[in-house]
Amino acid sequence: MPMDQVNTLTWKPNDEVVCQYDFPGRSRDDLPFRRGDLLVIVNPTSDPNWFRARNSNGVEGMIPANYVTLRRVVTLHAMPWFHGKISRGEAEQLLQPRQDGLFLVRESNNYPGDYTLCVCHEAKVEHYHILIQNNRLTIDEEVYFKSLDELVQHYTSNADGLCTRLIRPVKKAGDSFGTVSIQDFRSGGWVIARQDVELGELIGKGDFGDVYKGTYRGQPVAAKQLKDRERGGQSFLQEASVMTSLRHENLVKLIGVVLGETIFLVTEFMGKGSLVEYLRTRGRNVITKKDQINFATDTCSAMNYLESKSLVHRDLAARNVLVHDDGTAKVSDFGLAKFGDFSLSSQRFPIKWTAPESLRNNIFTNKSDMWSFGVLLWETYSFGRVPYPRIPLADVVMHVERGYRMEAPEGCPAEIYSIMKQAWEIRPEARPTFHEVLGRLDHLRSVTV
């Protein structure tokens, strides 16, 4: 039975905790749970060792703090020296010329899930096995670290038993926005057991993963399975890491990740599918003006939250908004999302949804997301039509830069079309913020019947 004291001073309502042990409950006021269950803190009590919490079924009760762990955000580490799954021979080819202290880190080939530190010393390459023990990393089983970044920083300042201290990294080629450590998902409480996830029918296909309808301990979920670990592993985990930092009622919620031979990203299940397909299949006979303004306001509310966190989605479109069984719209697909303004090269963009400055200069900001939101509004009020319906794809950019803007869809309220046109201002700084647009949409929602 766990007896360790837990520092709960920073725990607050709506924080999520993962259960580390089974708790059958000792009184009618208690909330029973099993190891691996996910709970949400409702409020603290006068006793710092007990909290009131709520489970996925909405049932509330008292829980002991030392039976659960607070989930932590998985952050992207600036680790240009991490090269992922390359072979021992490929690492040695990269470590040229063989100067003392030249190094890189790769995934271990002999011990899946572990890592290898490769260091040059006296014209040779030493390969150090980085073990994972009790959610910590170590080379010598004497000094332990919380992350790869912390380990590298330590040995950069002191050899501490290695052949030499780490002096200069071999940087991975190409754009790098940070690397995700699988270990951080474990220590952050985001790893869930494969046996707890039951897969059902295939409901979607993507570049890096197929999506299945399933259940997690009886709770409906969507499970995205990574298809090609070599090609898409880091992108897959980067999407999951972004989702660990997001808590909003109009963003699809991450349940957890399954690690092993196959990686799954498990999220809440959205029973009515993508917004674009919902619009197309129901049409004007089913979808009301109230539904449309609800979809628009829900999406804008999510984007206002992302804007407040300086998170750029970069792929906002009706296909990436999902509809819950209760009709709530939630933004999904954070595979391309990044914190802060940024630029990219050698990428293919969805031309009809992407802002002109992003297509021209590969620069993405919350203002380029606003352009995409304008297109999403057009999709919503045209019942899922493809944007720029009469213009060949190759000519869209030319027409837009010459000042062409799509006409208002049939029956679209003038106030909504006004927002679209402002979102499509050619100068990013002239576009409104999501906060400004949300206020207008909230008002429209209140007067729409």
C-alpha positions in Angstrom: 0.0 0.0 0.0 1.5 3.4 -1.0 2.6 5.5 2.0 4.8 8.2 0.4 3.8 11.8 0.9 2.8 13.7 -2.2 3.3 17.4 -2.9 -0.2 18.5 -3.8 0.3 22.2 -3.2 0.1 22.9 -7.0 -2.9 20.7 -7.7 -6.0 22.6 -8.8 -9.5 22.0 -10.2 -9.5 20.5 -13.6 -6.1 19.0 -13.3 -5.9 15.4 -14.6 -4.4 12.6 -12.6 -3.5 9.0 -13.5 -4.2 6.3 -10.9 -1.1 4.3 -9.8 -2.9 1.7 -7.7 -6.3 0.1 -7.3 -8.5 1.9 -4.7 -11.8 0.0 -3.8 -13.0 2.8 -1.6 -13.5 2.8 2.1 -16.8 4.7 2.5 -19.8 5.8 0.5 -18.0 9.2 -0.1 -15.0 7.6 -1.8 -14.5 7.2 -5.5 -13.3 3.7 -6.3 -10.8 3.4 -9.2 -8.4 1.0 -10.8 -4.7 1.4 -11.7 -4.5 3.3 -15.0 -7.8 5.1 -14.6 -7.9 8.8 -15.5 -9.6 11.2 -13.1 -10.1 15.0 -13.0 -9.6 17.0 -9.8 -12.8 18.7 -8.7 -11.5 20.5 -5.7 -9.1 20.1 -2.7 -10.3 19.4 0.8 -9.2 20.5 4.3 -7.0 17.4 4.3 -4.1 17.8 1.8 -4.0 14.1 1.4 -7.5 13.8 0.0 -9.2 15.4 -3.1 -12.6 15.4 -4.6 -12.3 14.0 -8.1 -14.5 12.9 -11.1 -14.1 9.9 -13.3 -14.9 9.6 -17.1 -18.5 8.7 -16.3 -19.1 11.9 -14.4 -19.2 10.2 -11.0 -17.5 12.2 -8.2 -16.0 11.2 -4.9 -13.0 11.4 -2.6 -9.6 10.0 -3.6 -6.3 9.6 -1.7 -3.6 11.8 -3.2 -0.8 9.2 -2.7 -2.6 6.7 -5.0 -2.5 9.0 -8.0 0.0 11.1 -10.0 -0.5 14.4 -11.6 -0.2 14.3 -15.4 2.6 16.5 -16.7 3.0 18.3 -20.1 5.4 16.6 -22.5 7.6 19.3 -23.9 9.6 19.4 -27.1 13.3 19.4 -26.3 15.7 21.3 -28.5 17.9 18.3 -29.2 19.6 18.8 -32.6 22.0 16.0 -31.6 19.3 13.4 -31.5 19.2 11.3 -34.7 16.5 8.8 -34.0 16.7 5.3 -35.3 20.0 5.1 -37.2 22.4 2.2 -37.2 25.8 2.0 -35.4 27.5 2.2 -38.8 25.5 5.3 -39.9 26.4 7.0 -36.6 30.1 6.4 -37.1 29.9 7.8 -40.7 28.2 11.0 -39.3 30.9 11.4 -36.6 33.5 12.9 -38.9 36.2 14.2 -38.6 37.0 12.1 -35.4 37.6 15.0 -33.0 37.5 14.3 -29.3 34.1 15.1 -27.8 32.2 15.0 -31.1 28.9 13.2 -30.3 25.3 12.3 -31.2 22.5 10.3 -29.6 20.5 7.6 -31.4 17.8 5.1 -30.5 19.3 1.8 -29.4 19.1 -1.0 -32.0 19.9 -3.8 -29.5 17.6 -2.5 -26.7 14.3 -1.1 -28.1 13.1 1.9 -26.1 16.6 2.7 -24.8 19.2 5.1 -26.3 22.9 5.1 -27.3 25.3 7.9 -26.8 28.0 7.9 -29.5 31.2 9.8 -28.7 34.5 10.3 -30.5 37.7 9.8 -28.6 41.2 9.2 -29.9 40.0 8.7 -33.5 37.5 6.0 -32.3 33.8 6.0 -31.6 32.6 4.8 -28.2 28.9 3.7 -27.9 27.4 4.1 -24.5 24.1 2.3 -23.7 21.6 4.7 -22.0 19.4 2.6 -19.8 15.9 3.4 -18.7 15.3 2.5 -15.0 12.3 3.5 -13.0 11.4 6.3 -15.4 14.9 7.7 -15.3 17.9 7.6 -17.6 21.4 6.4 -16.7 24.7 5.2 -18.3 26.5 4.0 -15.2 23.6 3.2 -12.8 25.1 5.8 -10.4 23.9 9.1 -11.8 20.3 9.4 -13.0 18.5 11.9 -15.2 14.9 12.9 -16.0 15.5 13.4 -19.8 18.0 13.0 -22.6 18.5 16.8 -22.6 19.5 16.7 -18.9 21.9 13.8 -19.5 23.7 15.6 -22.3 24.0 18.8 -20.4 25.6 16.9 -17.5 28.2 15.2 -19.6 28.9 18.4 -21.6 30.2 20.0 -18.4 31.9 16.9 -17.0 33.1 13.6 -18.5 32.1 11.9 -15.2 33.3 8.4 -16.2 33.0 8.8 -20.0 36.0 8.7 -22.3 35.7 12.5 -22.7 33.2 15.2 -22.0 30.8 16.0 -24.8 32.1 19.0 -26.7 30.4 19.4 -30.1 27.2 17.8 -31.4 26.6 16.4 -34.8 23.4 18.1 -35.7 20.6 16.3 -37.5 20.1 17.7 -41.0 16.8 19.4 -42.0 14.2 21.5 -40.2 14.1 20.8 -36.4 11.5 22.1 -34.1 12.5 19.9 -31.2 12.5 16.2 -30.4 10.2 14.3 -28.2 11.6 11.7 -25.7 9.4 8.6 -25.3 10.6 8.6 -21.7 8.8 11.9 -21.1 5.5 10.3 -21.9 6.2 7.6 -19.3 7.3 10.0 -16.6 4.5 12.4 -17.4 1.8 9.7 -16.9 0.6 9.5 -20.5 1.4 5.9 -21.3 -1.5 3.5 -21.2 -1.4 -0.3 -21.5 -2.1 -1.9 -24.9 -4.3 -4.5 -23.3 -6.6 -1.8 -22.1 -7.3 -0.6 -25.6 -9.7 -2.6 -27.8 -9.7 -1.8 -31.5 -12.8 -1.9 -33.7 -13.5 -0.7 -37.2 -11.1 1.4 -39.3 -12.6 4.9 -39.6 -9.8 6.9 -41.2 -6.5 6.8 -43.0 -3.7 9.3 -43.0 -0.1 9.8 -44.2 1.4 8.4 -41.0 -1.4 6.6 -39.3 -4.7 4.7 -39.6 -7.5 5.6 -37.2 -9.7 3.0 -35.5 -12.8 3.3 -33.4 -12.2 1.5 -30.1 -12.6 1.5 -26.4 -10.3 2.3 -23.5 -11.6 0.5 -20.4 -15.1 0.7 -21.8 -14.8 4.4 -22.8 -15.3 5.1 -26.5 -12.0 6.3 -28.1 -10.3 6.8 -31.4 -6.9 5.1 -31.8 -4.5 6.4 -34.4 -1.9 3.7 -35.2 1.5 4.7 -36.5 2.1 3.0 -39.8 5.8 3.8 -40.4 7.9 4.3 -37.3 11.0 5.1 -39.3 9.4 7.8 -41.4 6.8 9.3 -39.0 7.7 8.4 -35.5 8.9 11.8 -34.3 6.0 13.6 -36.1 3.5 11.3 -34.4 5.0 11.9 -31.0 5.3 15.6 -31.6 1.5 15.7 -32.2 1.0 13.8 -29.0 3.3 16.2 -27.1 1.4 19.2 -28.2 -1.9 17.6 -27.1 -0.6 17.0 -23.6 -0.5 20.8 -23.1 -4.0 21.5 -24.3 -7.2 21.5 -22.1 -10.2 23.1 -23.8 -13.8 21.9 -24.4 -13.5 22.5 -28.1 -10.2 20.7 -28.6 -10.1 16.9 -29.1 -8.8 15.4 -25.8 -5.8 13.1 -25.7 -6.4 10.1 -23.5 -2.9 8.7 -23.7 -0.3 6.9 -25.9 0.4 3.2 -26.3 4.2 2.5 -26.7 5.8 -0.7 -27.9 6.3 -2.3 -31.2 3.3 -0.4 -32.4 2.5 3.2 -31.2 -1.0 4.4 -30.8 -2.3 7.9 -30.1 -5.6 7.5 -28.2 -8.1 10.3 -28.1 -11.7 10.9 -27.2 -14.2 9.5 -29.8 -16.1 12.0 -31.9 -19.2 10.1 -33.0 -20.3 12.3 -35.9 -17.0 12.4 -37.7 -15.4 15.3 -39.5 -17.3 18.6 -39.9 -16.9 18.6 -43.7 -18.4 15.1 -44.1 -21.2 16.0 -41.6 -22.1 19.1 -43.5 -22.1 17.2 -46.8 -24.1 14.2 -45.7 -26.8 16.1 -43.7 -27.1 19.2 -45.9 -29.7 22.0 -45.7 -32.5 19.6 -44.8 -30.9 18.7 -41.5 -28.4 21.4 -40.5 -29.9 24.6 -39.2 -28.6 28.1 -38.9 -28.2 27.4 -35.2 -26.0 24.4 -36.0 -23.9 26.5 -38.3 -23.3 29.3 -35.8 -22.5 26.7 -33.1 -19.9 25.0 -35.3 -18.3 28.4 -36.2 -18.3 29.6 -32.5 -17.0 26.3 -31.2 -14.1 26.3 -33.6 -13.3 30.0 -33.0 -13.3 29.3 -29.2 -10.7 26.6 -29.7 -8.6 28.8 -31.9 -8.8 31.7 -29.4 -7.4 29.3 -26.8 -4.6 28.3 -29.2 -3.9 31.9 -30.0 -3.6 32.7 -26.3 -0.9 30.0 -26.0 0.9 31.2 -29.2 0.2 27.9 -30.8 -0.2 27.9 -34.6 -2.3 25.1 -35.9 -1.3 25.4 -39.6 -3.8 23.0 -40.9 -7.2 24.4 -39.9 -10.0 23.2 -42.2 -13.4 21.6 -41.8 -11.8 18.2 -42.4 -9.8 18.7 -39.2 -12.7 19.7 -37.1 -14.7 16.8 -35.5 -18.3 16.7 -34.3 -19.2 15.0 -31.0 -22.4 13.1 -30.5 -23.8 16.0 -28.6 -23.2 18.3 -31.6 -20.1 20.1 -30.2 -17.4 20.9 -32.7 -13.8 20.3 -31.7 -10.5 21.1 -33.5 -8.2 18.1 -34.0 -5.1 17.1 -35.9 -2.2 18.8 -34.3 0.5 17.0 -36.4 1.6 20.3 -38.0 1.0 22.6 -35.0 3.9 24.6 -33.5 4.4 27.1 -30.7 5.3 30.6 -31.8 5.6 32.1 -35.2 7.8 30.0 -37.5 8.9 29.3 -41.1 9.2 26.0 -42.9 10.8 24.9 -46.1 10.3 22.0 -48.5 6.7 21.4 -47.3 3.5 20.9 -49.3 0.6 22.9 -48.1 -3.2 22.7 -48.7 -3.3 25.6 -51.1 -7.0 26.5 -50.8 -6.8 26.9 -47.0 -3.3 28.5 -46.7 -2.6 32.2 -46.3 -0.8 33.9 -49.2 2.2 34.9 -47.1 2.6 31.3 -46.0 2.5 30.0 -49.5 4.9 32.7 -50.7 7.4 32.9 -47.8 6.6 29.7 -45.7 5.8 31.9 -42.7 3.0 30.8 -40.3 1.4 32.8 -37.5 -2.0 33.0 -35.7 -2.9 35.4 -38.5 -2.4 32.8 -41.1 -4.6 30.5 -39.0 -7.2 33.3 -39.2 -7.1 33.2 -43.0 -7.8 29.4 -42.8 -10.6 30.1 -40.4 -12.2 32.3 -43.0 -12.1 29.4 -45.5 -13.6 27.1 -42.8 -16.5 29.5 -42.3 -17.1 29.4 -46.1 -17.1 25.6 -45.9 -19.5 25.7 -43.0 -22.0 28.0 -44.7 -21.7 26.2 -48.1 -22.5 22.9 -46.5 -19.1 21.4 -47.1 -18.4 22.5 -50.7 -14.7 22.6 -51.8 -13.4 26.2 -51.7 -12.8 28.1 -55.0 -15.2 25.8 -56.8 -14.8 27.4 -60.3 -11.0 28.0 -60.2 -8.4 25.4 -61.1 -6.1 24.6 -58.2 -3.0 25.9 -60.1 -4.7 29.3 -60.6 -6.0 29.9 -57.0 -2.9 31.7 -55.7 -2.7 34.0 -58.7 -6.4 34.9 -58.4 -6.1 35.5 -54.6 -3.0 37.8 -54.9 -4.8 39.8 -57.6 -7.6 40.5 -55.1 -10.2 37.8 -55.8 -12.2 36.6 -52.9 -14.9 33.9 -52.8 -18.5 35.1 -52.9 -20.8 34.6 -49.9 -22.4 31.1 -49.9 -26.2 31.1 -50.6 -28.1 32.0 -47.4 -24.9 33.1 -45.5 -25.6 35.9 -43.0 -24.0 39.2 -43.9 -22.3 39.3 -40.5 -20.5 36.0 -41.2 -19.4 37.0 -44.7 -18.0 40.2 -43.2 -15.8 38.1 -40.9 -14.7 36.0 -43.9 -13.6 39.0 -45.9 -11.7 40.5 -42.9 -10.0 37.1 -42.4 -8.9 37.2 -46.0 -7.1 40.6 -45.8 -3.9 40.3 -47.8 -1.9 42.0 -45.0 -1.8 39.7 -42.0 -1.8 42.6 -39.5 -5.1 43.8 -40.9 -6.9 40.5 -40.0 -8.7 40.3 -36.7 -7.7 38.2 -33.8 -9.6 35.1 -32.8 -10.5 36.9 -29.6 -12.2 39.7 -31.5 -14.0 37.3 -33.8 -15.2 35.1 -30.9 -16.9 38.1 -29.4 -18.9 38.7 -32.6 -19.8 35.1 -33.1 -20.9 34.7 -29.4 -23.3 37.6 -30.1 -24.6 36.1 -33.3 -25.1 32.8 -31.6 -27.2 34.4 -28.9 -29.6 35.9 -31.4 -29.7 33.0 -33.8 -32.7 30.7 -33.5 
